[in-house]
């Protein structure tokens, strides 16, 4: 069993520890208040960051869609660029073809004019045969040839 002295020493030690804690608490009261304010500020900042992160996460699908659209658009631009490069590499051939097409148009128009003039003459069977060939190669369809024939009679 404990003696009275031991009990008194225990109570005294307990009281001294308690008093020391109170002195520390009173001495550091301002630090405790500042720490509490800092803790509240940190909690508010964390909550704000959490909300911002949620809004950013919500925007990710839009960003992914925008990136997909950008990639698609970039691929189309690349295809057009390749086509332009090919066109540029073959420009002399294309110019020759355009000139040839123009000449063919002029010659066709001249031949048609001559045929329509000869049609009025006595060589109608030959002219009709040539006009048939022109229809087969697609210079005129049947309706256009009939129209040209009707116009040449006037």
Secondary structure as GFF3:
##gff-version 3
##sequence-region A 1 154
A	DSSP	alpha_helix	4	27	.	.	.	ID=ss1
A	DSSP	alpha_helix	29	89	.	.	.	ID=ss2
A	DSSP	alpha_helix	91	119	.	.	.	ID=ss3
A	DSSP	alpha_helix	124	136	.	.	.	ID=ss4
A	DSSP	alpha_helix	142	152	.	.	.	ID=ss5
###
